[in-house]
Amino acid sequence: MDKSIPIYIHSSHGVFKFLGRKDETLGSALKRSGIPLSAVATYLVVSPTSKKLSDSIPSFISASQPLNGIIKTGGHIVVQLARNISLPSLLTGGKTFLRKVDNPVTEWIFPDSDKGAFYKILSQLSSKDCFNIVLESVKEVLNNWPKNTSRRMIVGVSGGGDSNVLLSTLLKSGLVKKSDIFPVMMLGIPDWDRQKEQAKELCQNLGLNLEIVEAEQVAKIVSVSSLSELIKRFKKYFPDADLEFLGTFLLRRVLSYYAKLHKAKYVAIGANREDLVSEGLARIAKGLLPLPAPFRKIGSVTFVYPMWKVPKKIGDGAFPRYSLVNYENRNPSYSEGRCLYYYIAYATSEICPGLDLTLLEGFSKIAAKEKTPIVKERTLNDFICKDKFTVEQLKKWKDLFDLV
């Protein structure tokens, strides 16, 4: 017995049909098919293929209604597209072509180089393919290095796939000397600490000396008596924030400290495409300029994102085992805002392959309009974004550290 129910899309480009299931609501059927409820009006009509719905006196139906219940009342389900855009062709993507490879470890949807994003290529990728994609991104950043400056750098290491492929491609590029690469790993954040042995293994395999910064040393660098006490206070002061927010702040301070220790002006970290797209979206949503990438100057140290154009999934594919172990060790994130902007970044590449990269490059150009987006704040004696923080916000952050 057929359990599918036809749903008709009416648009300026014609009438299209997709199938819903009897056991789902109209809203879930639309969502499953990638059709935003906000873009359509939903009706029950006598003739679903009539060119003019207005002639058939359509009646509104709620997206919350089960499909099985709707059809029992008689008639057909029609969704009218609210604009004259070619939504069906965007959703179907023209055609999707499959590229197969030997020993695939992951896959990614690329836009067709000739026909554009409406023609998608679902490409399987081997570990070597992933490594080479990262390598090209790393080379591009290294070749655009600020003139007349050394490529001597600290490299932030987590033990996951990102830091492994970043270190490996920096060495493989031939554009930076091995003696100018200083891997540093910060401890003190519980799920990060679980990666210690893996980080040591990957650096040993690459012939690099990993400097591990224990929690006690981290506390000294940020001028607090106890890192564990700071973490407790952070959770109390900011109960809705992930510990990862504090962790990235501490990491920036620690890596900057080691940059000065090794007389390096640069710090490289494995921030990827989705990291920077989601960050840019969050700032634009607040009316703020995106922050610079792939070079971001913070005081006397410039943070570099050699993998800024690489999707996380492809970076992970270069060393799948390291990435998998990393995910298994991570604590859950409960920040709804963080989740939202990452979701939009991921969804963008699904809807229109390559659009996320276009956004990223656009954010970078917009960021260049502000010469000094990150400045020294006297009250905190630290660097902050040139945003409009309230006196209360600055005091709260200062108290967090002063009282530890």
N, C-alpha and C positions, 0 to 999 in steps of 0.2 A: 504493500500500500504506500503510495507516494505521500510523504510527510512534508513536502515543500510547498510553499505558498508564493505565488508570483507577486512581486511588487514592481510597479511601473514608475520610472523617473521621467517626468515631462520637462523638457528644456528647449531652448531656442534651437538646439542642434538636432532635435528629434525626440522620439520616445525610446527609452531603453528599459530593459527588464533585468531584474536580479531576483534571486530566490531567497525567501525567508523560511525559517523552520516553525512548525506549529507550536513547538514548546518554548518559543522565545517571544519577547515583546517586540513591537515595531521599533522602539528605540535601540534595542540590542542588535536587531537586524541591520539597522542603518549604521551603527557603530562598527559592527563586524565587516561591513562592506566599505568602510572608510568614508561614509557620507556624514558630514556634520549636521546634526539636527538644527543648528542655528542657521543653516543655509537653505532649508526647505520648509514648505508648508505641507502638512499631511492631510489627505482627504480620503473619503470613501465615495466612490462614484459607480454609476451603472455601467458606463462604457470606458474602459481604461485606455483605449487607443484613440478616443475622440480628440481632434486637433484643438478644440476649444473646451476646456473643462468648465468654463462658465456656463456653457449651454446645458450641461448635465446637472446643474445645481449640486455641486459637491458639498458634503457635510464634513466638518472637522472631526478628526480622530486623534486621540492622544497617543503620544509615543510610549506611554506607560502601559497601554493596553496589550494583552496577549494577542498574537496573530490569530490563534485558533478562535478566540472569542470574537474578533472583528469580522471574520468571514462568515461566521454563523448568522450574522445579522443580514447577510446578503450584500452583493456588490463587490467592488474590487478596490484594492489599496493603491493609491497614487501619491507620489511625492512630487511637488512642483518646485523646481529650482527657482530661487528668489532672484537670480541674476542671469544675464545672458552669457555667462562664462561657460567654457567647455569643461565642466567638472567631470563628466563621464570619461572623457579622454585623458584627463589628468589622473583619474583613479585607475584606469586600465593601463595607462602608460603606453598607449599605442601597442607595442609588443615588448615582451620581455625575452631576451635571449640568454641562454645558459652557456657559460664558458667552463669547460671541465679541465682539470689538471690531474696529474698523478700525485698521489699522497696528499690530498687536501687536508688542511687543518681548520680552515674557516672559509667564509665567503663574504662578499661585499657587493652592494649594488652600485654600479658606476653608470653615469650617463653615456649614451652613445656619442662618440667623438664627432661624428658627422651629423647625426639627426637630432642630438640634444637630449634633454632629460626626459622627454615624453617617450623615448625609446630606451629602455633600461637593459643593462647587461648584468645579470646575476653571475658574478665571477667567483669561481672557486679559487682559493689561494693556498699554495704550499707555504711551509715555513720560510723557504728561500724567497718566495714572492714577497711575503710580508717584510722580511728583513730588508730586501732591496727597496721597497717603498719607503721604509723608515730611513734607509741610507740616503736616498735622494733628497728627502726633506732635510736631513741633517747637513748634507753637503750644501744645499741651497742657503741655509742659515750661515754656515761657516764661510761661504763665499761672499756673503753680504755683511761680514763682520765689520764693525767700525774701523775705519782706516787708522793706520799708525798705532794700533794697540795690539798687545800680545794676546794669544788665544789661551793663555794660562788660566785654568779654571778649576773651581770646586764643582763636583758633581754630586747632587743629592741622591742617596741610595736608599731604597726601601726594601729591597730583596724581591720585589715583584717583577713582572715582565717588563714594565716600562723602564726601570733603571737598568735592567740587564741589556735590553736592546739599545738603550741610549749609550751606555758605556761601550758596547760592542761596535756600534756604528761610528762612534767618535774615533775609535782606534782604526777601524776599517777605512775611514774616509781618506786617510793620508794627509789630512789638512791640519791636524793638531798632533803635537808630539806626545808620546806616552808619558814623558817626564813632566808634562804640563797638565796632567789630569790627576786630580786628588779626590778620590771617592770618600764621602763622609756620610755616616749614618747616625741619626739621632735616636736615642732611646728615651723611654719615659711615658709614652702613650701605649697602653696595653696591647692593642692589636698590632701596632707597628713593631713592638718588641718581639713578637712571635716570629718575625722574619729574619732575625739576627743571623742564624746559622746559614740560611739560604743566601743572604747578602755576602757573608764571608766566603761561601763556596763560589759564587759567581765571580767575585773579585780575584780570588785565588786562581780560578781557571783562566782569567784574563791577564794574570801576572801583575795585578795592581794591589797596592797596599790600602786596605780599607781602614779608615779611622772611625772608631766607634765612640760616640759621645754618650757616656752614661748619664743617668738622671741627675746625679749629684753635680756633674759638670754643667749640665743644662741649667740647673738652678743658679749656679754661679754666674753664668753668662747673662742671664736675664735678671740678675740681682734679687733673687728671692731665697729665703732660707730653706724652703722645702718644695720640691716639685709636686709631691703628692698632696701637700696642703694647698698649693695653688690650684690643682685640679679640683679638689673638694670645693674650694671657694668659687671657682668658675661655674661649677654645676649649680651652686646656690645662687650666684648672681645672675646666671643666664640659664634657667632651667629648661628653656625651649631650644637651646642651641646644642648642636652636636659637639662632642669633645674634639672632633676633627678641626673645628674652627680655631680652637686654642692651639691645637697641634701644628697647624700650618703657620700660625703666628710665631710660635717658638722655633719652628724649623727655619723660618726666614732669619730670625735673630742668630741662631746657631751657625747657619751656613755663611752668613755675613761675617761673623766672628772669625770663622776659619779661613775665609777669603783674605782677610787682613793678616791673619797669622802666616799664610803662605804667599803673601804679597801678590795675590790674584785679584784682578778687578772684575772677574765674572763668576757667576754661579749658574750652572746649567741644571735644570730639573726636567722631569719627564712629563710635564703638562701636555695634554693632547688636544685634539680638535674639539671634542665635546666639552672639555674643561673650560676652554677659552670662549667657545660660543655661548655656553650657559652663563658664564660670567658677564659677557657682553650684553646678553639679553636682560639679565637682572639689573644691570646698571642703566641701560636704556629705559627700562620700565620705570625707573625712579627719576628719570630726567637727567641722568648723569652721563658724561662721556665715557665710552669704553676705555679701559686701561691699555697702554701700549703692548704690542707683541709683534715679533718675537723677542725684542729687546726692551727691558723695563728697568730703568735706572732708579735705584733706591739709595739715596745718599751717595757714597763713594763706590758702591757696588752695583753692577748691572746684572739683573737676572735674565737668563736666556732660555728660550723654549725651543730647542732644536726640533722637537717633534710636534710643533704647534699645528701643522696641517695634517697630521696622521690620526685617523680615527682610532679610538681605543681598541676596538676589535682587531684591527690590523696590527697594531703594536703588540697586542697579546699573542697574535698568531706566530710571531717570530720565535717565541719561546713559550709554548702553551703550558708546559708543566709548571714553570715558575708562576705564571699568571693564575693557574688553577689553585695552587697552594695559597697564593696571596688572597684570593677570594674566600677560600675556606677559613682563613684566619681573621677576616675583617669583622668588626662589630657592626650591628645594624645601625643605620642612620634614620633618625626620626624627624629631621628638618623638612617640613613640607615645602618650603620655598626652594630649598636645594633640589629636592626631588622634582618639583615642577619644571624648573628651568633646564635640568638635565633631560627630562622627558621631552620637552619641546625641541631640544637640540637633536635628540635621537629621532623624533618623529619627522623633523624637517628633512633629514636625509632619506627617509623612507618615502615621503610624499613626492619629493623632487630631488633625485640624486644630484649632488654637487651644490645644492642651494646652501647647505650648511657651510661649505667652503667659501662660497660667495659672500655670505654674511660675515664670516671670519675676516676675510680680506677687507670687507667694507668697514668693519669695526676698527681694524688696524689703521685705515686711512683717516677715519674720524678721530681716533685717539691722537693722531699726529698734530691735530689742531691745538692741543694743549702741550706746551713745551715742558712744563714742570707739574705733572698731575699728582706727584707724591712729594710732600714737603715735610720738613722737620717741625714738630709741634713742641713748643717750649714746655708746656705744662707736663706732658708725658715724657719729654726728652726722648722722643722716638719719632719714626716716620709714619705718616698717615696719608690717606688720599685727600686731595684738596676738595673735600665735600663740606657741606654745611652741618657740622656736628654741633649739638647743643652743649651748653656748659655742663648740664647734668650727665650727658653721655660720656664726656671726657672725664668727669670726676669719678664716675662709676668704674671706668676702666683703670684709672689711676689708683683708686682705692683697692681694686682687686690685687694689685701688686704691692702697694705700700703696706698693706696689713698682713702680708705673709712673711 
